[in-house]
Amino acid sequence: MNTMGVYIVQFDRAGYGGSDPNLKRSLRSEASDIEELANHLELGSKFHIIGFSMGSYPTWSCIKHLSHRLAGVAFVVPIVNYQWPSLPESVLKDDERKKWYKRMTLVARYAPKLLHWWMIRKTSQSSSTDSTKPTYFTDKDLELLKNAPGFQFLTADKLKSRSVFNNLRSDFLVAFSKWDFDPLELNNPFPENDKRPVHIWHGCEDRFINLKLQRHVSERLPWIQYHEVHDGGHLLIYDTVVCEAILKSLLLGEDTPLYTPKFTS
């Protein structure tokens, strides 16, 4: 991002890419990894964080444990853990995803071999029918992926590797098991800053994360600036226009009315 004078570090979390796995990972260990990397790269006393999808749970941990090191935060299509204690039943009652995540968490914890077999089988079936159109991605998501050569779909061949599966399993368990804090009870980490340097970006067409839950999070935490992309799916961050808006909002405090949500409490 030379035009904005931005230095971006994209790193592999534990078990991904070139990073060693950590089957004992936790919310705290993820935040510690980020702080250690920032120190090693000499990023300074404060830095910004962008957390995308599953990478949002380490970002919540940074707000909880490393707020003194943060200059600002952007959550992009962040997960919502159904085990956050203060999520009201009125928001969850019609959400079928809650049952699925609860079932998957139990199987991942107590029957990992069964889960491994099921994931390979499910992925193989999807690939054999129509690998070009996974149902969990919108048409716009798939269009964005044409210009994102670095993105890799999770295939049956990859899942056959026990190390790949174990890493995904441990990541999933930390993300969707009980946390040691409730994000919805967090205080504003930047009380002296009236520009709300914490942001959530969500796509109204996202098939992974319930839009209703995301809106509830933004209402519960008024110190977060909430943005919606009306035709956006789960892969917002690969949209160059939206990505530029995310960076300008986070780093320059610029707000685009186009992404101001149109809903009432």
Disulfide bonds with the S-S distance in Angstrom:
none
